């Protein structure tokens, strides 16, 4: 379970460009680094981008899940990223899922993110209804 609060660590919108570069850097995949922090830099960069709700690198990260197809940590990070920003890119996620030329496991990863987005959207709408009812009751 990832629990790092990247915003508390000081990351902000000024870091999006650098984080995006790190997130899609294929060279890290093949790194022989003994430093675990360096080897997992793309995963942490993606999770920071998710917390920042940065949609700028969306297409690149989506395309990279194919490159990192055997890296469970990267795929989990990408999935969390899609869950956080995917509501703004639902059409692209659906198109990716519907593309039968894509790897079935990549398509499943995207489907899981779409399920999360749908669930969150329904919960948000339900909460908005509750808030509206409470406001009406308060006014009366």
N, C-alpha and C positions, 0 to 999 in steps of 0.2 A: 504494500500500500504506500503510495506516494503521499507525503505529508508536508513537504517543504513549501513554505510560503515565500515565493520568490519576490513578491512585492515588499514583504518585510525585510528581505535581504537587500533591498534597494533598487531592484530592477524597475524601470518605468518605460514610458513610450519612447524615450530617447534611445533605448537599447534595442528596439524592434529590428532595426536593420542588421545589427551585429548578431543578434540572436537568430535571425532568419538565415544568415550565412552559415552559422554553426549547425543549425537544425537540419540543413540539407547537404552537409559536407560528407560525401561518400568516403573520403579518406579516413574519417574517424572509424568507419565500419571495419576497416582493415588495419586499424592501429594495433601495434604490438605493445602499447603502453602498459607499464606495470602500475601506473597511477589510475586507479579505478575512476576517479573523478573525471579525468581526461577522456577515458574510454567511453564514458556515458554522457559526455558533453552534449551530443545532439538530443538525447532524451530530455535532459534538464532544460535545454534551450526550448524545446517544444512545449514542455510543461510551463515554462515561464511565459511563452507566447500565449498559451491557453489562458493563464491568469490575467494577462494583459488584454485578452479578447482581440488579439491582433489578427485581422483577416488578410493582411497583405501577403503573407507567405502561403496562403491556403493551397493554391494550385501546386506549388512546388512540394509541399509536404504530402499532398495527396499522391503525387507522382512518385515520391520517394518510398512509399510503403512497398512498392514493387522491388526497389533496390534492396531494401532492408527486410526482405521477405522471410528471413530466418532469424531475425533478431526480435525476440519476444518483448524485450524492454522498449525498443523503438516503436514497435507496433502498438503496445499498450499506451505509450506516450502519445502517439498519433491519434489513437482512438479517443483519448481524453481531450486532445486538442479539438478534434471534430465535434465532440459533444459540447464544448464550450463556445465554439464559433460557428458551428454548422447551421444554426438557425438562420444565419445570413447567407448560407450557401447550400440550402436544401436541394435546389435544382441540380447543382453540380454533383452532389452526393448521389442523388437518384440516378442521374445519367451514368455515373461511374458504376453503380450497382447494376444497371440494366445492360451495360456493355459486356456481352458474353465472351469477349476476347480477353477480358481481365481475369486474373487468377481468382478462383472461387474463394480462397481464404481472404483475399483482399476485399472481395465483394461482401463477404460475411462481416468483416471488420466494419465496413461502411454501414451495413445494415444495422449492426449493433448501435452505432452512433445515431443513426436515424431513429431507432427505437427510443433511445434516451432523449433525444430532442423532442419527439412527439409526446413522451410522458411528461417532460418538464413543461412543455407548452400547455398541456391539459391542466396540470397542477397550477400553473400561473393563472390560467383563465378562471379556474375554480376559486383561487384566492382573490382575484379581482372581483368576482361576483360576491364573495363573502364581505369584502371590504365595502363594496357598494351598498349592500344590504345594511351593514352596520352604520354607514353614513346616513342612510335614509332613516333608520331607526333613531339615530342620535338627533336628527333634525326635528323629528316628531316629538 
